[in-house]
Amino acid sequence: MEKPIKKYINSKYTKFIFLGLIFLIVFIISYATYISSYLKKWNNLIYPGVSIENINLGGKTKKQAEEILKEKYKNNLASKQIKVHTPNKEYVLKYSDLDVKIDASNALQEAFSYGKNLNIFYKSKLIKKPKNVTIKVKTDYKKEKLRDYINNMEKEVNVQPKNAMLDIEGNNIKIIKHKNGFKIEKNLLEKEILKEINGHVKEKVLVKAKMNIIKPHILEEKLKPINAKIASYSTDYGSISSYSRAHNVALSTESINGTTVMPGEEFSFNDVVGERTAERGYKAAPVIIGEQVESGLGGGVCQVSSTLYNAILKSNIKPTERTHHTMRSSYVPLGRDATVDYGNIDYKFKNTLPYPIYIEGYANGGLIGFNIYSNSSLNKRRHEIFSEVYQTIEPTVTTIEDANLSEGKIEVEQGSQTGYKVKVYKNTYENDKLIETEIISNDFYRPINGVVKKGTKKPTKEEDKKDEKEQPSKDINKGGVPEKPQNPQKPQNPQNPQKNQDNNSNSTSNKKS
């Protein structure tokens, strides 16, 4: 009896399981059919929660989304602005200034394809419980326009540092404080702006430009030891200069005026004065080129370098680079000139004093001069400079007979110039007592030999002998300077110094040179 009952129960249980499975299969098929039907309408739509940049495109067809993007970017992108904040001003950079172009087609395809490759269950989940997904658009712009914009901004914003300076009136020396400079960190600003170039049509962007502080070379504290004039030297340019030459003298002197040279630093005349060009205001005037005097830009500047050379010597500072002219100069004693030629010949000195020096230059009233200021303790000693011409070399004059020149006529082809060997000394005094004599330089000004043409052509009857007799005689010594120095100077005996060798004052003089 028990076996038929068990068989019946098992059969009923199996039937129940079978029916349950059939119901489950029907349910799954029905649900899948429903989901499939539900998802089918999203096949041509962008899934919910999907945005391109900040534009929500969920539930839109590809065509609708394309139209929305076109409209949004057309109306808003060209006027989008990036504001750049600097300490003095706020700049507005428009997308149109950079020719920004937006390529939304790839982003649109990505937005439309999002979730489409998943199975129906994941698709359903994305639709019913959407996640916010933002897709970026590709932007293109002209990098060179951005760099030009930053460069122009830099010209307006950057502030050059200003060295501390001295304001000198008579014996009063006042320090004018230094000022820090500011400079945009260009590379960083460019990177920050590039990060903000995107397809956000309504986004307001503010970029703060980082400014670097630039300290000047000469700070106020560095000038505090300067409290007295220690040397000065001046020369006359008014009596030997044309308007152009005088202009060049004044222009180059102004470039040096106010220069501070710290202990251990080297001064370069060419670096400080700069190239002598017409663009910088220099004019053509006589210059010595080799053994000739010719017209050239910046003529007269060598008088400035020579005057400064003497003022620096009297400050007890020797040159590290100095070249004398090929011909003697009329404005300084022999051996005490310093020629310069930008890019070729320079005058340099290194400040070997324990204190900074301040150079005050002036050119007015026909005088060009330099006052050197430093610490008053240096005035315990006085330095005087003098020259000794120890050999004079007379030039030779070669006469060439010229058959094309009328008999008795003489033409100068090459003017002559006397040569000199000269030593320059520095006498050092303490309490008006000579304590040291030091040689500064030993220069050789080579003689310039002359060449003259002498006519040998016999006069004819047709020639006007009267005119021939009226021809002025020629002086073969050209250049407007005497053949020999009028007062050759010799080294002073330490026991009997000749104080009239240098007519320019040291710091103890009250007369402004």
Helices and strands as residue ranges (DSSP letters): H 2-40, E 50-52, E 55-56, H 62-76, E 81-85, E 90-94, G 95-98, E 101-103, H 105-113, H 120-128, E 133-135, E 138-140, H 143-157, E 165-169, E 172-176, E 181-184, H 186-196, E 205-208, E 211-214, H 220-223, E 228-236, H 243-256, E 259-261, E 266-268, H 269-273, E 284-289, E 292-297, H 301-313, E 319-321, E 348-350, E 357-364, E 367-374, G 376-380, E 381-393, E 397-406, E 410-414, E 419-430, E 433-445, E 450-457, H 465-469, G 499-501
